[in-house]
Amino acid sequence: MPVNKPNLSKFWRTATVLATTGVLAVGCGGGASDVAGGDQGAAGADTTLTLVAYAVPEPGWSKIIPAFAASEEGKGVAVRTSYGASGDQSRAVADGKPADIVNFSVEPDVTRLVKADKVADDWSAGNTKGVPFGSVVSLVVRKGNPKGIKDWDDLLQPGLEVVTPSPLSSGSAKWNLLAPYAAKSNGGKDSAAGLDFVNKLVTEHVKTRPGSGREATDVFLQGTGDVLISYENEAINVERQGKDVEHVNPPQTFKIENPVAVVKTSAHADKAKALENFLFTAEGQKLWAEAGFRPVDPAVAADFAKDFPTPEKLWTIADLGGWKEVDPALFDKDNGSITKIYKQATG
């Protein structure tokens, strides 16, 4: 869809973020200087796995990793972590960044590694398609919701500034924009209407380009913007930190599915697989739920139903034809419809 909007590049402010690294239960020398979650089990560790992940699941992994280390399967296993923008992390692993297991925001970031012969073709063959947890797209507002934000149309209020990461680097940005696109296009049936809304949102109300979902949160917490489009789990995380924000789940929103895969070139593929399997155990699912993520195990989900309200309409990537159709149509780096909107808005 052609986009004819004025160039707003002078209004944009850019920010960059480096992937943060840490080691939990480090057993080998040469670890990163930042330690994520402590050093439980370090003395007895004889295997170190490297987890490369997108920016916002750290609260969940900080619970999962020590619990795995305390299990029979995880005995003697340390985990080094690297967090950053999903697309950037995926490209880095494809280019040779060491990784034993990956957790990305969107399926195409794993598909890139399949094409690079680093992840097996059948990585998503299980019942949950390689997705151990998920979330929904949420709207984070200032305490008391002074702008009265309830639904997507409220984001188009004159003068309202919206913070969301750039889909050119961030997987969370794709989910964030698919939510209003699906709502306004009736699940892709009227693509022009969906793109028109996204165009107005981006060109008139999005003034920053954070590189990742976590960086977008930081920008918002530092005072930029009136509304942050984010994951529900990220909203829960910052609320638990006592920040002066609250979140609203619009009546129509989008199901977020965050895949995990073992890197087949790993020297410790058996241990990486054991860690992946642990994510789907009842204990692992409970830990994800406690960290604010929606579990995929129906029994655990039922136990946490009060924490995760059901939207009036929850669109899914399958409703739009799946990532194989959506990613090239909307987010191709040169010809994607939403990519073009971003590029024109930023000059």
Secondary structure, 3 states (H helix, E strand, C coil): CCCCCCCCHHHCEECCCCCEEEEECCCCCCCCCCCCCCCCCCCCCCEEEEEEEECCCHHHHHHHHHHHHCCCCCCCEEEEEEEECHHHHHHHHHCCCCCCEEECCCHHHHHHHHHCCCCCCCCCCCCCCCCCEEEEEEEEEECCCCCCCCCHHHHHCCCCCEECCCCCCCHHHHHHHHHHHHHHHCCCCCHHHHHHHHHHHHHHHECEECCCHHHHHHHHHCCCCCEEEEEHHHHHHHHHCCCCEEEECCCEEEEEEECEEECCCCCCHHHHHHHHHHHCCHHHHHHHHHCCCEECCHHHHHHCHHHCCCCCEEECCHHHCCHHHHHHHHHCCCCCHHHHHHHHHHC
